[in-house]
């Protein structure tokens, strides 16, 4: 997998368009070689909503599925300079 992550506001990021189904986000992240963690699967309230974290040795992406079903936001973290 290429480890390039391309930001494409307001559409999303490489391979993860906003509005994508939560299951597709999980599968695509795993196919990219990421370790995937899901928090509050299917939850959709103002305090606890679904998050999918994709952990890679070069980056981390937190995908927010605020309605419990679709990708609504993503945070890209690069832990090393």
Secondary structure, DSSP 8 states (H G I E B T S, - for coil): ------EETTTEETTEETT-BHHHHHHHHHHTT-EEEEEEEEEESSSSEEEEEEE-SS-EEEEEETTSSB--EEEEE----
